[in-house]
Amino acid sequence: MIVRLARLAALSVPLLVTHPVLAKDAPAEAPAATEAPAAAPAAKQPSPGQTAARDRQKKCGAEWRGLTDAQKTAQGPKWPQFWSKCNKRLKGNDKA
């Protein structure tokens, strides 16, 4: 039992001695690792069609949230059907 403890102590001493040395070097390396790469590509801008679709979806969503439960039931109980009709109306493609 004592032999095991002696071996454990003998093996752990180098780890305890080198740990503070490594800890002193770690903060010097940390800022370099957290900096953003200089050659990072810029975010792709949405096309005009995507921007228009996003605007129509926001307008239709605002209309949907403004409806009462009774009005939603009369319009149709599901968002996809309401979105389809509203999108066509806002695009100007509604033939009805």
Order of alpha helices (4+ residues) and beta strands (2+ residues): alpha-alpha-alpha-alpha
